[in-house]
Amino acid sequence: MRVARYLVLVAPLPLFTACQLLDGPRESASHVGQTRMQGQLTAADGKLLFQPCNEQRSYVVIDTGGTSVLQEAATLADAQGKLFADVRGRIVASGVDSRLDLEQLYRVERSGTACNDPNFKLLILRAAGHGPEWNVKVSGKGMVIDRAGQPPLAVPYVEEQLGDGRFNLSTEANNQHIELWVAPQRCVDNTTGSVQHMSAELRVDGQVQRGCGYFGGSRND
């Protein structure tokens, strides 16, 4: 199997400044004609509606990609029936009602603030887990690793593509070997209930902590 390697050589710097990345979002050729969008999901009159962030218009969701978004939304809906969703698809004008032909569900969660996340466009990947708490944020500048009881660690990394959408990020820091393994697999956060499109494992010197992950705005494979 051919293994592709990508090395981030930039020295560790604090992540998520106001600077924009020089490279635009990485997009697969199979995504041509599709748009990645974030917004609010609402159930109304037996339909699921999607309202993009900072827009007034809503679109009827058609699950053309078989994402099970209706089931996910029904499971997570709060008393008001509103959810945040990160999706990819095509907007289609169709008579009175326009629709969203949804092809990819990146995440769906209860949140009233996710539309205003200033770091989303800078992120390549975010992964997190619990018991104990851990969080990894990856951008073109490097990755920042937060673990319970440890100070945040900003490091460069090597990316290995392993096939079937799987990859890992690895680094050597503070005499520790750290790896983040990611696979395209539906993952439910057992604390928040949010559904994300990737499973993740953080491995530090052989100790494994499991969690979920999703691509940020700088990557939407």
Backbone as a chain_set.jsonl record, in Angstrom:
{"seq": "MRVARYLVLVAPLPLFTACQLLDGPRESASHVGQTRMQGQLTAADGKLLFQPCNEQRSYVVIDTGGTSVLQEAATLADAQGKLFADVRGRIVASGVDSRLDLEQLYRVERSGTACNDPNFKLLILRAAGHGPEWNVKVSGKGMVIDRAGQPPLAVPYVEEQLGDGRFNLSTEANNQHIELWVAPQRCVDNTTGSVQHMSAELRVDGQVQRGCGYFGGSRND", "coords": {"N": [[0.853, -1.205, 0.0], [0.565, 2.182, -0.838], [1.9, 4.81, 0.979], [1.179, 8.046, 1.788], [2.934, 10.911, 2.841], [2.84, 13.84, 4.8], [4.423, 16.707, 5.875], [4.447, 19.067, 8.376], [6.324, 21.823, 8.687], [6.502, 24.184, 9.963], [7.453, 26.108, 12.751], [6.319, 25.482, 16.13], [3.529, 27.404, 16.973], [1.252, 29.62, 18.681], [-2.068, 28.636, 18.131], [-4.822, 29.631, 16.004], [-4.906, 32.486, 15.561], [-5.837, 35.75, 14.317], [-5.106, 35.578, 11.702], [-5.504, 34.494, 8.323], [-5.391, 31.304, 6.711], [-3.062, 30.537, 4.106], [-3.67, 28.669, 2.147], [-6.624, 27.522, 0.518], [-9.708, 25.762, 1.397], [-9.298, 22.229, 1.261], [-10.499, 20.203, -1.264], [-12.276, 17.426, -2.452], [-12.401, 15.934, -5.728], [-14.799, 14.701, -6.177], [-16.612, 16.273, -4.936], [-17.397, 18.371, -6.461], [-19.545, 20.99, -7.36], [-20.903, 20.877, -5.021], [-21.52, 22.327, -1.798], [-20.088, 23.229, 1.287], [-21.699, 23.813, 4.326], [-22.799, 25.496, 7.298], [-25.278, 25.568, 9.832], [-28.654, 25.893, 11.097], [-30.815, 23.266, 12.046], [-34.214, 22.509, 11.776], [-37.298, 21.049, 12.63], [-40.347, 20.968, 10.912], [-43.744, 20.794, 10.081], [-43.552, 18.091, 9.382], [-41.269, 18.04, 7.915], [-37.692, 18.403, 7.51], [-35.838, 21.249, 8.018], [-33.193, 23.35, 6.841], [-31.331, 26.069, 7.838], [-28.93, 28.193, 6.777], [-26.07, 29.569, 8.513], [-26.315, 32.949, 9.485], [-28.175, 33.588, 7.549], [-31.499, 34.187, 6.29], [-33.168, 32.563, 4.86], [-34.609, 29.293, 4.548], [-34.101, 25.802, 3.786], [-35.552, 22.865, 2.458], [-34.589, 19.739, 3.603], [-33.239, 17.099, 1.8], [-32.246, 13.897, 2.026], [-30.058, 12.895, 0.176], [-27.631, 11.641, 0.277], [-27.833, 9.516, 1.987], [-27.369, 9.89, 4.77], [-28.643, 9.576, 7.187], [-29.63, 11.778, 8.539], [-32.155, 12.606, 9.435], [-32.817, 10.786, 11.441], [-30.691, 11.28, 13.216], [-31.183, 13.943, 13.914], [-33.708, 13.748, 15.12], [-33.063, 12.289, 17.37], [-31.398, 14.02, 18.788], [-32.747, 16.436, 19.098], [-33.761, 19.303, 20.932], [-36.025, 20.836, 23.344], [-37.019, 22.915, 21.818], [-36.625, 21.965, 19.353], [-34.383, 22.606, 17.781], [-31.227, 22.506, 16.172], [-27.654, 22.554, 15.643], [-25.95, 22.103, 12.594], [-23.428, 20.752, 10.491], [-22.76, 20.485, 7.235], [-22.597, 19.091, 3.881], [-23.605, 19.704, 0.553], [-25.975, 20.222, -2.148], [-27.647, 23.156, -3.127], [-30.83, 23.438, -4.417], [-33.072, 24.988, -6.563], [-36.515, 24.732, -6.494], [-39.474, 25.19, -7.523], [-41.775, 26.661, -5.279], [-40.55, 25.994, -2.864], [-37.175, 25.832, -2.044], [-34.532, 23.418, -1.967], [-32.201, 21.448, -0.036], [-30.028, 19.192, -1.178], [-28.646, 16.863, 0.58], [-25.459, 15.561, 1.033], [-23.292, 14.906, 2.677], [-22.793, 14.527, 6.129], [-21.195, 16.214, 8.53], [-21.223, 16.901, 11.241], [-23.623, 17.01, 13.919], [-25.225, 18.769, 16.457], [-26.319, 19.942, 19.707], [-26.376, 23.294, 19.961], [-26.115, 26.767, 20.432], [-24.281, 28.573, 19.682], [-22.398, 27.787, 17.813], [-22.412, 28.742, 15.183], [-21.047, 31.083, 15.377], [-18.394, 30.538, 15.801], [-15.141, 31.578, 15.88], [-12.854, 30.251, 15.145], [-13.319, 28.194, 13.388], [-12.92, 28.302, 10.538], [-10.184, 28.274, 10.379], [-9.42, 25.8, 11.171], [-8.167, 22.537, 10.439], [-8.753, 20.071, 11.482], [-10.606, 18.86, 14.26], [-10.541, 17.076, 17.262], [-11.766, 15.207, 20.04], [-12.208, 13.858, 23.365], [-13.323, 12.03, 26.302], [-12.89, 11.297, 29.822], [-10.047, 10.569, 30.843], [-10.516, 14.141, 30.077], [-9.716, 15.277, 26.802], [-8.397, 17.125, 24.009], [-7.78, 17.979, 20.7], [-6.614, 20.29, 18.39], [-6.126, 21.032, 15.049], [-4.285, 22.796, 12.651], [-2.979, 24.58, 9.756], [-0.702, 25.581, 10.891], [0.196, 23.826, 12.772], [-0.411, 21.517, 15.503], [-2.43, 21.69, 18.452], [-2.445, 20.277, 21.565], [-4.516, 19.445, 24.157], [-4.75, 18.176, 27.351], [-6.279, 16.758, 30.241], [-5.078, 18.051, 33.25], [-2.626, 18.699, 32.162], [-0.443, 21.161, 30.676], [-1.346, 23.095, 27.727], [-0.083, 21.901, 24.599], [1.753, 22.879, 21.893], [2.625, 21.838, 18.719], [4.557, 20.828, 15.762], [3.677, 18.501, 13.094], [3.57, 15.231, 11.512], [1.748, 13.937, 8.809], [0.193, 10.941, 7.883], [-1.299, 9.283, 5.252], [-3.469, 6.6, 5.154], [-5.166, 5.16, 3.573], [-8.573, 4.387, 2.501], [-9.686, 6.647, 3.607], [-8.594, 6.912, 6.109], [-6.19, 8.259, 8.412], [-3.184, 9.331, 10.117], [-1.761, 11.561, 12.547], [1.354, 12.519, 13.741], [3.842, 13.197, 16.271], [6.85, 14.152, 17.993], [7.379, 15.146, 21.184], [8.472, 16.768, 24.143], [9.872, 14.514, 24.974], [8.028, 12.555, 24.435], [6.086, 10.286, 22.487], [3.581, 11.079, 20.358], [0.474, 10.405, 18.89], [-2.28, 10.904, 16.695], [-4.928, 9.134, 15.629], [-7.204, 8.765, 13.023], [-10.373, 7.958, 11.641], [-12.859, 7.551, 9.057], [-15.799, 7.319, 10.332], [-18.986, 7.022, 11.761], [-19.526, 8.666, 14.813], [-20.435, 8.984, 18.154], [-20.523, 11.37, 20.644], [-20.212, 10.565, 23.919], [-20.807, 12.171, 26.043], [-21.887, 14.714, 25.299], [-23.681, 13.966, 23.369], [-23.489, 14.692, 20.725], [-23.158, 14.063, 17.203], [-20.602, 13.003, 15.128], [-18.528, 12.812, 12.174], [-16.244, 11.287, 12.21], [-14.168, 8.903, 13.867], [-11.782, 8.953, 16.548], [-8.514, 8.464, 17.945], [-6.343, 9.229, 20.509], [-3.027, 8.748, 21.11], [-0.586, 8.47, 23.464], [2.598, 7.781, 24.157], [1.87, 5.097, 23.876], [-0.43, 4.847, 25.436], [-3.91, 4.835, 25.115], [-6.577, 6.974, 24.25], [-9.935, 7.401, 23.482], [-12.158, 9.014, 21.139], [-14.13, 11.443, 19.276], [-14.211, 13.103, 16.04], [-13.998, 15.852, 13.63], [-13.722, 17.425, 10.392], [-12.4, 20.71, 10.047], [-13.031, 24.042, 8.728], [-10.983, 24.303, 6.881], [-10.627, 21.974, 5.569], [-12.444, 19.559, 3.852], [-12.881, 16.885, 3.071]], "CA": [[0.0, 0.0, 0.0], [1.335, 3.412, -0.873], [1.619, 5.687, 2.108], [1.542, 9.436, 1.516], [3.325, 11.598, 4.063], [2.821, 15.298, 4.74], [5.154, 17.196, 7.039], [4.3, 20.474, 8.717], [7.645, 22.226, 9.146], [6.43, 25.456, 10.657], [7.717, 25.981, 14.182], [5.084, 25.567, 16.914], [3.06, 28.739, 17.285], [-0.124, 29.585, 19.192], [-3.026, 28.431, 17.052], [-6.08, 30.363, 15.937], [-4.832, 33.931, 15.559], [-6.783, 36.312, 13.355], [-4.583, 35.395, 10.356], [-6.133, 33.493, 7.477], [-4.456, 30.384, 6.092], [-2.791, 30.872, 2.72], [-4.336, 27.697, 1.298], [-8.06, 27.396, 0.689], [-10.157, 24.436, 1.804], [-8.975, 21.121, 0.382], [-11.789, 19.648, -1.696], [-12.203, 16.266, -3.332], [-13.025, 16.135, -7.041], [-16.167, 14.186, -6.123], [-17.457, 17.276, -4.284], [-17.665, 19.464, -7.39], [-20.953, 21.357, -7.398], [-21.443, 20.823, -3.673], [-21.054, 23.395, -0.916], [-20.129, 22.929, 2.704], [-22.457, 24.855, 5.01], [-23.165, 25.299, 8.694], [-26.512, 26.276, 10.121], [-29.613, 25.36, 12.058], [-31.816, 22.299, 11.606], [-35.492, 22.647, 12.456], [-38.383, 20.205, 12.124], [-41.593, 21.721, 10.748], [-44.728, 20.195, 9.167], [-43.079, 16.795, 8.91], [-40.066, 18.202, 7.11], [-36.499, 18.914, 8.177], [-35.389, 22.46, 7.339], [-31.839, 23.796, 7.134], [-31.141, 27.509, 7.662], [-27.503, 28.471, 6.904], [-25.667, 30.619, 9.45], [-26.399, 34.342, 9.04], [-29.131, 33.733, 6.458], [-32.894, 34.128, 6.698], [-33.893, 31.556, 4.084], [-34.46, 27.889, 4.937], [-34.182, 24.844, 2.685], [-36.022, 21.528, 2.817], [-33.481, 18.79, 3.517], [-33.44, 15.806, 1.15], [-31.047, 13.137, 2.387], [-29.635, 12.161, -1.016], [-26.41, 10.897, 0.565], [-28.076, 8.44, 2.943], [-26.617, 10.228, 5.979], [-29.499, 9.345, 8.365], [-29.732, 13.041, 9.259], [-33.457, 12.684, 10.094], [-32.709, 10.021, 12.684], [-29.781, 11.974, 14.122], [-31.856, 15.145, 14.389], [-34.778, 13.357, 16.031], [-32.441, 11.83, 18.615], [-30.735, 15.114, 19.497], [-33.56, 17.654, 19.18], [-34.13, 19.785, 22.264], [-37.441, 21.181, 23.491], [-37.401, 23.812, 20.735], [-36.434, 21.255, 18.098], [-33.369, 23.27, 16.974], [-29.903, 21.913, 16.262], [-26.615, 23.027, 14.737], [-25.47, 21.057, 11.704], [-22.325, 21.045, 9.578], [-23.145, 19.571, 6.157], [-22.184, 19.381, 2.504], [-24.628, 19.301, -0.393], [-26.312, 21.141, -3.244], [-28.888, 23.924, -3.045], [-31.582, 23.276, -5.666], [-34.312, 25.753, -6.639], [-37.569, 23.817, -6.939], [-40.778, 25.797, -7.297], [-41.882, 27.571, -4.136], [-39.564, 25.599, -1.855], [-35.856, 25.378, -2.458], [-34.145, 22.285, -1.141], [-30.798, 21.096, 0.116], [-29.714, 17.78, -1.386], [-27.565, 16.675, 1.541], [-24.593, 14.441, 0.671], [-22.348, 14.562, 3.75], [-23.065, 15.096, 7.44], [-19.943, 16.279, 9.292], [-21.587, 16.829, 12.661], [-24.88, 17.613, 14.343], [-25.102, 18.928, 17.902], [-27.086, 21.002, 20.35], [-25.512, 24.455, 20.159], [-26.638, 28.048, 20.004], [-23.151, 29.48, 19.43], [-21.45, 27.22, 16.847], [-22.354, 29.586, 13.991], [-20.167, 32.221, 15.643], [-17.073, 30.046, 16.163], [-14.163, 32.308, 15.067], [-11.723, 29.396, 14.79], [-13.711, 27.097, 12.513], [-12.323, 28.397, 9.212], [-8.754, 28.031, 10.492], [-9.183, 24.416, 11.562], [-8.157, 21.388, 9.553], [-9.378, 18.961, 12.189], [-10.754, 18.919, 15.707], [-10.895, 15.79, 17.858], [-11.871, 15.335, 21.489], [-12.775, 12.72, 24.074], [-13.587, 12.214, 27.726], [-12.503, 10.254, 30.775], [-10.083, 12.002, 31.127], [-10.776, 15.057, 28.977], [-8.632, 15.651, 25.892], [-8.843, 17.92, 22.88], [-6.718, 18.282, 19.743], [-6.989, 21.195, 17.305], [-5.098, 20.971, 14.019], [-4.362, 23.801, 11.59], [-1.781, 24.598, 8.934], [0.425, 26.018, 11.708], [0.586, 22.755, 13.682], [-1.545, 21.07, 16.304], [-2.418, 21.995, 19.87], [-2.966, 19.137, 22.316], [-4.936, 19.761, 25.523], [-5.122, 17.001, 28.131], [-6.588, 17.091, 31.633], [-3.932, 18.064, 34.145], [-1.411, 19.019, 31.43], [-0.524, 22.435, 29.954], [-1.504, 22.917, 26.272], [1.169, 21.607, 23.906], [1.688, 23.246, 20.479], [3.709, 21.099, 18.065], [4.402, 20.458, 14.352], [3.262, 17.102, 12.992], [3.639, 14.514, 10.245], [0.493, 13.267, 8.475], [0.277, 9.748, 7.046], [-2.553, 8.808, 4.683], [-3.422, 5.148, 5.279], [-6.156, 4.545, 2.692], [-9.957, 4.312, 2.969], [-10.01, 7.848, 4.368], [-7.935, 6.903, 7.414], [-4.872, 8.884, 8.465], [-2.749, 9.673, 11.469], [-0.858, 12.688, 12.759], [2.286, 12.118, 14.792], [4.854, 14.173, 16.664], [7.685, 13.859, 19.158], [7.404, 16.364, 21.993], [8.724, 16.55, 25.567], [10.284, 13.116, 25.128], [6.855, 11.703, 24.291], [5.62, 9.999, 21.132], [2.158, 11.379, 20.357], [-0.194, 10.131, 17.625], [-3.732, 11.023, 16.599], [-5.421, 8.256, 14.576], [-8.549, 9.211, 12.636], [-11.023, 7.103, 10.642], [-14.2, 8.012, 8.68], [-16.761, 6.42, 10.978], [-19.942, 7.723, 12.618], [-19.066, 8.638, 16.199], [-21.32, 9.712, 19.057], [-19.886, 11.834, 21.878], [-21.036, 9.989, 24.983], [-21.123, 13.193, 27.045], [-22.76, 15.753, 24.74], [-24.642, 13.374, 22.447], [-23.265, 15.15, 19.356], [-22.76, 13.042, 16.241], [-19.531, 13.489, 14.259], [-18.334, 11.881, 11.057], [-14.989, 10.569, 12.324], [-13.71, 8.428, 15.173], [-10.399, 9.382, 16.776], [-7.778, 7.917, 19.076], [-5.131, 9.932, 20.899], [-2.09, 7.795, 21.699], [0.585, 9.119, 24.058], [3.483, 6.727, 24.673], [1.171, 3.819, 23.897], [-1.705, 4.93, 26.143], [-4.933, 5.191, 24.134], [-7.821, 7.618, 24.667], [-10.803, 7.412, 22.313], [-13.098, 10.119, 21.029], [-14.719, 11.728, 17.966], [-13.587, 14.227, 15.37], [-14.586, 16.359, 12.392], [-12.894, 18.364, 9.655], [-12.724, 22.116, 10.143], [-13.321, 24.72, 7.477], [-9.853, 24.251, 5.952], [-10.562, 20.657, 4.921], [-13.796, 18.987, 3.843], [-12.858, 15.623, 2.329]], "C": [[0.885, 1.249, 0.0], [0.929, 4.308, 0.274], [2.102, 7.078, 1.773], [1.855, 10.136, 2.822], [3.313, 13.108, 3.824], [3.456, 15.819, 6.018], [4.915, 18.675, 7.213], [5.599, 20.922, 9.353], [7.64, 23.538, 9.905], [6.668, 25.249, 12.139], [6.424, 26.138, 14.957], [4.754, 27.008, 17.266], [1.681, 28.622, 17.889], [-1.089, 29.51, 18.021], [-4.153, 29.447, 17.133], [-5.91, 31.863, 16.204], [-5.817, 34.434, 14.519], [-6.321, 36.105, 11.915], [-5.367, 34.329, 9.608], [-5.052, 32.582, 6.928], [-4.274, 30.772, 4.632], [-3.522, 29.939, 1.77], [-5.829, 27.685, 1.569], [-8.423, 26.004, 1.128], [-9.789, 23.373, 0.777], [-10.265, 20.401, 0.031], [-11.581, 18.509, -2.676], [-12.899, 16.565, -4.65], [-14.47, 15.674, -7.042], [-17.135, 15.189, -5.504], [-17.812, 18.43, -5.208], [-19.168, 19.722, -7.464], [-21.625, 21.335, -6.042], [-20.806, 21.92, -2.821], [-21.107, 22.922, 0.531], [-20.761, 24.107, 3.428], [-22.674, 24.48, 6.468], [-24.429, 26.097, 8.949], [-27.396, 25.525, 11.092], [-30.58, 24.394, 11.39], [-33.085, 22.483, 12.44], [-36.525, 21.724, 11.821], [-39.656, 21.028, 12.056], [-42.468, 21.029, 9.717], [-44.227, 18.886, 8.56], [-41.847, 16.856, 8.042], [-38.91, 18.671, 7.989], [-35.981, 20.085, 7.356], [-33.982, 22.821, 7.784], [-31.738, 25.281, 6.825], [-29.662, 27.822, 7.851], [-27.23, 29.606, 7.887], [-25.764, 31.988, 8.773], [-27.265, 34.524, 7.793], [-30.543, 33.603, 7.005], [-33.649, 32.987, 6.023], [-33.598, 30.147, 4.587], [-34.679, 26.991, 3.727], [-34.673, 23.498, 3.213], [-34.884, 20.539, 2.588], [-33.947, 17.487, 2.864], [-32.145, 15.012, 1.352], [-30.593, 12.252, 1.23], [-28.397, 11.307, -0.763], [-26.595, 9.756, 1.543], [-27.362, 8.653, 4.257], [-27.364, 9.918, 7.276], [-29.67, 10.615, 9.19], [-31.07, 13.164, 9.99], [-33.421, 11.953, 11.432], [-31.829, 10.738, 13.695], [-30.463, 13.196, 14.728], [-32.95, 14.801, 15.393], [-34.217, 12.93, 17.387], [-31.929, 12.991, 19.448], [-31.628, 16.315, 19.78], [-33.906, 18.018, 20.615], [-35.599, 20.188, 22.271], [-37.928, 22.084, 22.359], [-37.209, 23.153, 19.365], [-35.369, 21.858, 17.204], [-31.985, 22.677, 17.252], [-28.948, 22.64, 15.321], [-26.149, 21.853, 13.888], [-24.385, 21.601, 10.789], [-22.45, 20.02, 8.451], [-22.488, 19.975, 4.835], [-23.264, 18.873, 1.558], [-24.85, 20.337, -1.464], [-27.622, 21.847, -2.939], [-29.568, 23.85, -4.406], [-32.86, 24.089, -5.59], [-35.389, 24.856, -7.226], [-38.926, 24.412, -6.596], [-40.754, 26.771, -6.13], [-40.79, 27.284, -3.117], [-38.251, 25.212, -2.517], [-35.435, 24.269, -1.508], [-32.627, 22.163, -1.053], [-30.68, 19.593, -0.093], [-28.46, 17.479, -0.573], [-26.775, 15.405, 1.217], [-23.686, 13.979, 1.812], [-22.752, 15.277, 5.03], [-21.768, 15.046, 8.246], [-20.205, 16.208, 10.789], [-22.96, 17.455, 12.863], [-24.857, 17.631, 15.865], [-26.067, 19.983, 18.409], [-26.132, 22.167, 20.603], [-26.188, 25.703, 19.64], [-25.545, 29.021, 19.622], [-22.215, 29.004, 18.324], [-21.34, 28.055, 15.572], [-21.36, 30.728, 14.15], [-18.758, 31.793, 16.052], [-16.013, 30.723, 15.295], [-13.026, 31.431, 14.569], [-12.035, 28.366, 13.718], [-12.995, 27.141, 11.166], [-10.823, 28.118, 9.231], [-8.425, 26.568, 10.752], [-9.096, 23.471, 10.364], [-8.938, 20.248, 10.192], [-9.515, 19.315, 13.66], [-11.184, 17.543, 16.189], [-10.896, 15.951, 19.368], [-12.475, 14.069, 22.077], [-12.847, 13.004, 25.561], [-13.03, 11.041, 28.535], [-11.082, 9.734, 30.657], [-10.274, 12.855, 29.864], [-9.519, 15.262, 28.121], [-9.213, 16.329, 24.672], [-7.64, 18.205, 21.992], [-7.281, 19.175, 18.648], [-5.816, 21.254, 16.332], [-5.344, 22.067, 12.986], [-3.096, 23.704, 10.756], [-0.549, 25.034, 9.696], [0.947, 24.913, 12.619], [-0.634, 22.243, 14.417], [-1.323, 21.409, 17.772], [-3.133, 20.866, 20.601], [-3.266, 19.579, 23.741], [-5.351, 18.462, 26.203], [-5.335, 17.408, 29.58], [-5.326, 17.001, 32.484], [-2.615, 18.398, 33.489], [-1.543, 20.394, 30.782], [-0.702, 22.179, 28.465], [-0.14, 22.766, 25.6], [0.981, 21.909, 22.426], [2.89, 22.656, 19.758], [3.481, 21.014, 16.558], [4.046, 18.98, 14.28], [3.547, 16.553, 11.602], [2.3, 13.829, 10.029], [0.769, 12.088, 7.56], [-1.127, 9.368, 6.567], [-2.488, 7.288, 4.591], [-4.41, 4.424, 4.377], [-7.525, 4.478, 3.335], [-10.345, 5.507, 3.836], [-9.367, 7.926, 5.731], [-6.588, 7.62, 7.326], [-4.462, 9.052, 9.926], [-1.803, 10.857, 11.44], [0.066, 12.307, 13.907], [3.315, 13.199, 15.047], [5.665, 13.617, 17.827], [7.802, 15.155, 19.945], [7.598, 16.016, 23.46], [9.07, 15.093, 25.872], [9.106, 12.149, 25.11], [6.56, 11.483, 22.812], [4.096, 10.118, 21.14], [1.597, 11.128, 18.958], [-1.691, 10.389, 17.762], [-4.169, 10.21, 15.392], [-6.879, 8.601, 14.301], [-9.087, 8.3, 11.541], [-12.408, 7.633, 10.325], [-15.259, 7.036, 9.178], [-17.677, 7.231, 11.882], [-19.545, 7.553, 14.084], [-19.985, 9.511, 17.043], [-20.543, 10.09, 20.32], [-20.76, 11.398, 23.051], [-21.361, 10.964, 26.103], [-22.125, 14.211, 26.519], [-23.858, 15.185, 23.847], [-24.437, 13.788, 21.001], [-22.785, 13.998, 18.482], [-21.74, 13.661, 15.291], [-19.167, 12.41, 13.253], [-17.039, 11.094, 11.141], [-14.769, 10.083, 13.75], [-12.237, 8.783, 15.312], [-9.819, 8.677, 17.99], [-6.525, 8.754, 19.304], [-4.233, 8.939, 21.627], [-0.85, 8.544, 22.171], [1.415, 8.045, 24.735], [2.733, 5.411, 24.862], [-0.14, 3.806, 24.654], [-2.765, 5.507, 25.201], [-6.141, 5.826, 24.805], [-8.677, 7.809, 23.417], [-11.764, 8.596, 22.335], [-13.614, 10.256, 19.611], [-14.023, 12.927, 17.341], [-14.358, 14.67, 14.138], [-13.6, 17.306, 11.721], [-13.369, 19.785, 9.912], [-12.905, 22.718, 8.77], [-12.201, 24.7, 6.462], [-9.723, 22.901, 5.248], [-11.948, 20.02, 4.981], [-13.885, 17.745, 2.975], [-14.182, 14.892, 2.509]], "O": [[1.844, 1.337, 0.766], [-0.258, 4.534, 0.508], [3.286, 7.284, 1.505], [1.13, 9.979, 3.804], [3.728, 13.582, 2.767], [3.07, 15.42, 7.117], [5.155, 19.458, 6.294], [5.949, 20.461, 10.439], [8.67, 23.956, 10.433], [6.136, 24.305, 12.724], [5.519, 26.842, 14.511], [5.593, 27.74, 17.791], [0.99, 27.632, 17.647], [-0.943, 30.236, 17.037], [-4.406, 30.042, 18.181], [-6.67, 32.448, 16.975], [-6.544, 33.649, 13.909], [-7.065, 36.424, 10.987], [-5.84, 33.365, 10.21], [-3.924, 33.02, 6.699], [-5.2, 31.271, 3.993], [-3.951, 30.364, 0.698], [-6.256, 27.821, 2.715], [-7.552, 25.139, 1.226], [-9.945, 23.581, -0.426], [-11.037, 20.031, 0.915], [-10.798, 18.623, -3.62], [-13.855, 17.338, -4.701], [-15.286, 16.185, -7.809], [-18.348, 14.98, -5.54], [-18.467, 19.38, -4.777], [-19.962, 18.793, -7.611], [-22.785, 21.728, -5.915], [-19.696, 22.374, -3.096], [-22.075, 22.282, 0.943], [-20.409, 25.26, 3.179], [-22.726, 23.303, 6.823], [-24.635, 27.161, 8.367], [-26.943, 24.638, 11.815], [-31.1, 24.666, 10.307], [-33.022, 22.597, 13.664], [-36.608, 21.636, 10.596], [-40.013, 21.708, 13.018], [-42.013, 20.711, 8.619], [-44.448, 18.608, 7.381], [-41.42, 15.842, 7.491], [-39.111, 19.251, 9.056], [-35.716, 19.952, 6.162], [-33.615, 22.629, 8.943], [-32.018, 25.712, 5.706], [-29.165, 27.73, 8.974], [-28.062, 30.495, 8.069], [-25.343, 32.155, 7.628], [-27.107, 35.504, 7.064], [-30.761, 32.988, 8.049], [-34.651, 32.502, 6.549], [-32.478, 29.847, 5.001], [-35.353, 27.369, 2.769], [-34.259, 23.051, 4.283], [-34.288, 20.505, 1.512], [-34.909, 16.859, 3.308], [-31.079, 15.425, 0.895], [-30.72, 11.029, 1.281], [-28.137, 10.357, -1.501], [-25.625, 9.087, 1.901], [-26.802, 7.71, 4.816], [-26.776, 9.989, 8.355], [-29.837, 10.543, 10.408], [-31.122, 13.765, 11.063], [-33.936, 12.45, 12.434], [-32.159, 10.807, 14.879], [-30.333, 13.451, 15.925], [-33.104, 15.487, 16.404], [-34.827, 13.181, 18.425], [-32.011, 12.96, 20.676], [-31.288, 17.138, 20.63], [-34.293, 17.163, 21.412], [-36.33, 19.913, 21.319], [-39.098, 22.035, 21.98], [-37.588, 23.721, 18.341], [-35.414, 21.663, 15.99], [-31.626, 22.389, 18.394], [-29.364, 23.256, 14.34], [-25.973, 20.744, 14.392], [-24.423, 22.759, 10.371], [-22.268, 18.824, 8.678], [-21.909, 21.054, 4.707], [-23.779, 17.767, 1.723], [-24.022, 21.224, -1.669], [-28.596, 21.21, -2.538], [-28.957, 24.162, -5.428], [-33.653, 23.913, -4.664], [-35.22, 24.289, -8.306], [-39.465, 24.171, -5.516], [-39.846, 27.593, -6.002], [-40.179, 28.203, -2.571], [-38.214, 24.382, -3.425], [-35.921, 24.189, -0.38], [-31.886, 22.699, -1.877], [-31.174, 18.808, 0.718], [-27.348, 17.802, -0.989], [-27.34, 14.314, 1.136], [-23.35, 12.798, 1.903], [-23.019, 16.479, 5.024], [-21.295, 13.967, 8.602], [-19.484, 15.526, 11.518], [-23.398, 18.307, 12.09], [-24.513, 16.631, 16.496], [-26.566, 20.81, 17.646], [-25.184, 22.036, 21.377], [-26.761, 25.708, 18.551], [-25.828, 30.168, 19.274], [-21.316, 29.747, 17.93], [-20.282, 28.074, 14.942], [-20.884, 31.279, 13.158], [-18.004, 32.601, 16.595], [-15.973, 30.479, 14.089], [-12.301, 31.829, 13.657], [-11.125, 27.728, 13.19], [-12.508, 26.111, 10.699], [-10.25, 27.762, 8.201], [-7.283, 26.143, 10.574], [-9.854, 23.595, 9.402], [-9.692, 19.547, 9.519], [-8.655, 19.982, 14.236], [-12.073, 16.918, 15.61], [-10.123, 16.737, 19.916], [-13.158, 13.309, 21.391], [-12.478, 14.085, 26.02], [-12.747, 9.964, 28.009], [-10.906, 8.545, 30.39], [-10.204, 12.355, 28.741], [-8.412, 15.402, 28.641], [-10.382, 16.134, 24.338], [-6.594, 18.628, 22.482], [-8.307, 18.855, 18.047], [-4.674, 21.491, 16.725], [-6.464, 22.246, 12.508], [-2.241, 22.855, 11.008], [0.563, 24.872, 9.192], [2.033, 25.046, 13.184], [-1.766, 22.503, 14.008], [-0.196, 21.417, 18.266], [-4.28, 20.54, 20.296], [-2.372, 20.037, 24.453], [-6.201, 17.732, 25.693], [-4.653, 18.298, 30.088], [-4.602, 16.007, 32.444], [-1.579, 18.39, 34.154], [-2.642, 20.77, 30.374], [-0.254, 21.143, 27.972], [0.83, 23.42, 25.983], [0.154, 21.281, 21.765], [4.034, 22.926, 20.124], [2.34, 21.116, 16.106], [4.104, 18.278, 15.289], [3.74, 17.304, 10.646], [1.765, 13.209, 10.948], [1.495, 12.217, 6.575], [-2.03, 9.159, 7.376], [-1.549, 6.745, 4.01], [-4.487, 3.196, 4.411], [-7.645, 4.506, 4.56], [-11.221, 5.4, 4.693], [-9.566, 8.905, 6.45], [-5.928, 7.588, 6.288], [-5.278, 8.931, 10.839], [-1.134, 11.118, 10.44], [-0.398, 11.821, 14.939], [3.625, 14.008, 14.173], [5.217, 12.725, 18.547], [8.28, 16.158, 19.415], [6.972, 15.087, 23.971], [8.632, 14.521, 26.87], [9.169, 11.065, 25.69], [6.757, 12.376, 21.989], [3.406, 9.367, 21.829], [2.167, 11.578, 17.964], [-2.289, 10.127, 18.806], [-3.828, 10.548, 14.258], [-7.687, 8.716, 15.222], [-8.358, 7.916, 10.626], [-13.088, 8.125, 11.226], [-15.57, 6.047, 8.513], [-17.204, 8.039, 12.681], [-19.266, 6.444, 14.54], [-20.275, 10.651, 16.678], [-19.974, 9.224, 20.985], [-21.913, 11.815, 23.162], [-22.111, 10.624, 27.019], [-23.098, 14.539, 27.198], [-24.859, 15.856, 23.595], [-25.139, 13.29, 20.12], [-22.104, 13.084, 18.947], [-21.986, 14.721, 14.715], [-19.464, 11.233, 13.458], [-16.746, 10.306, 10.243], [-15.133, 10.756, 14.715], [-11.524, 8.901, 14.315], [-10.531, 8.339, 18.935], [-5.736, 8.959, 18.381], [-4.629, 8.358, 22.637], [-0.153, 9.173, 21.376], [1.01, 7.469, 25.745], [2.92, 4.705, 25.853], [-0.903, 2.848, 24.534], [-2.546, 6.54, 24.568], [-6.667, 5.307, 25.789], [-8.196, 8.321, 22.406], [-12.131, 9.106, 23.394], [-13.551, 9.309, 18.827], [-13.328, 13.678, 18.025], [-15.25, 13.969, 13.66], [-12.755, 17.911, 12.38], [-14.57, 20.048, 9.987], [-12.932, 22.006, 7.766], [-12.419, 25.039, 5.299], [-8.823, 22.704, 4.432], [-12.555, 19.954, 6.05], [-14.849, 17.568, 2.23], [-14.365, 13.804, 1.963]]}, "num_chains": 1, "name": "protein.A"}
